[in-house]
Amino acid sequence: MTATAQDADAPAAAHFRFFALEVLRTRRLGHSFLRVTFGGESLADFRSGGYDQSLSLFLPPPGHEHTVLPSTDEDTWFGAWRGMPDEERPVMRSYTVREQRRTDGGVDEVDIDFVLHGDTSPASHWAGRAVTGRRIMAIGPAVAENKSVRFQPPAATDAIWMYADETALPAAAAILDRLDAGTRVRAWFEVPHEDDRLDLPTLADADITWIVRAGAGRERTEQVLEALRSGEPASAEAPYAWLAGEAGTVRAVRRHFVQERSVDRRAVRFTGYWRLGASEEELLAEAYAGQAPSEDPASEL
Ligand SMILES: Cc1cc2nc3c(=O)[nH]c(=O)nc-3n(C[C@H](O)[C@H](O)[C@H](O)COP(=O)(O)OP(=O)(O)OC[C@H]3O[C@@H](n4cnc5c(N)ncnc54)[C@H](O)[C@@H]3O)c2cc1C
């Protein structure tokens, strides 16, 4: 589950539970991506729904090797976690289950692809130093059909249109993994570096445009909009658009699809995965204060 303000008030749904994860290995995928493969006995009960399945990670605070939570009871964990002294409280962050599998040897594994975006942000910092044996905690799916799978195209969908920046590329890749042969996909993926244009195996009939970022802020959004405008998506009667990435850019891309391409707004699934200049704590604080209009505290759309 990506923990939300609603989750704070209500007991965590039975669809989600705590899992103890241990780093098995890491692998660099591209300039900005590090894959961390986790194992752990509790993963035997982990049930990813695939697609853009997300989960909440609890990472150790500075100076601590492993994550320790005072409670993993669904009724009390949130208060216990929030009540910890700042310097001891594990950092909660949203990530995507890139893949779940059971190896031939019967070991349950989960891959998470972290964007390394600098050393001062807790999750990026942690991932950059992840070594075998480090233990963290997660709240993740215990049933495959759960609300943290946001990719839900209506049955009549005849084409999928996608926009993702690097933080949402793991989710986009996992979606492409699962699509049926021949599904028509038009996708725009924005990455910081040429080496981040990863191979994305899929049976779908996918036409992908890579956008290698050239600027920051407004310039960055303009570059994305320019790419969208110059690449006409194949015609479709009932397209479904899935958009995820930096909140300001996602908002602009959504406007583009709804206003310039007349896509039914109900057929657009959009999620801010992060927001320029705001940590996930700040986004959550806004959600608790009722300032974030979206269903998702990581989204200010
Ligand atoms: C549902 C969901 C799924 C996600 N899946 C993934 C995933 O699979 N892989 C992944 O890498 N991220 C993913 N994210 C995004 C990730 O949660 C954020 O990037 C998060 O802010 C990272 O935490 P941090 O501690 O590194 O940075 P924070 O402490 O949250 O932020 C510190 C500063 O860094 C900035 N920042 C945050 N992320 C980035 C970035 N990528 N590039 C540049 N600046 C940034 C913030 O604006 C802030 O100014 C997902 C988010 C959501 C909501």
The ligand as a Gaussian input file, in Angstrom:
#p B3LYP/6-31G(d) Opt

LIG

0 1
 C        2.871000       5.370000      -6.069000
 C        4.330000       5.795000      -6.163000
 C        5.266000       4.921000      -6.696000
 C        6.615000       5.324000      -6.812000
 N        7.527000       4.450000      -7.336000
 C        8.831000       4.805000      -7.417000
 C        9.821000       3.886000      -7.910000
 O        9.531000       2.728000      -8.211000
 N       11.099000       4.323000      -8.010000
 C       11.462000       5.607000      -7.635000
 O       12.656000       5.939000      -7.719000
 N       10.544000       6.477000      -7.148000
 C        9.256000       6.113000      -7.026000
 N        8.336000       6.986000      -6.518000
 C        8.774000       8.349000      -6.212000
 C        9.464000       8.461000      -4.846000
 O        8.567000       8.082000      -3.828000
 C        9.900000       9.937000      -4.642000
 O       10.848000      10.297000      -5.617000
 C       10.413000      10.207000      -3.250000
 O       10.329000      11.586000      -3.029000
 C       11.852000       9.750000      -3.048000
 O       12.202000       9.973000      -1.695000
 P       13.564000      10.687000      -1.262000
 O       13.705000      10.442000       0.194000
 O       14.646000      10.244000      -2.186000
 O       13.284000      12.223000      -1.554000
 P       12.391000      13.227000      -0.634000
 O       12.985000      13.402000       0.712000
 O       10.951000      12.796000      -0.683000
 O       12.540000      14.588000      -1.442000
 C       13.672000      15.445000      -1.228000
 C       13.807000      16.399000      -2.405000
 O       14.116000      15.643000      -3.571000
 C       13.161000      15.924000      -4.600000
 N       12.946000      14.663000      -5.339000
 C       12.211000      13.574000      -4.982000
 N       12.314000      12.612000      -5.929000
 C       13.126000      13.113000      -6.893000
 C       13.637000      12.609000      -8.121000
 N       13.346000      11.365000      -8.551000
 N       14.442000      13.401000      -8.872000
 C       14.798000      14.645000      -8.450000
 N       14.359000      15.188000      -7.288000
 C       13.534000      14.417000      -6.522000
 C       11.916000      16.438000      -3.888000
 O       11.201000      17.334000      -4.717000
 C       12.523000      17.171000      -2.692000
 O       12.882000      18.482000      -3.045000
 C        6.997000       6.614000      -6.395000
 C        6.043000       7.479000      -5.825000
 C        4.725000       7.075000      -5.726000
 C        3.718000       8.020000      -5.113000

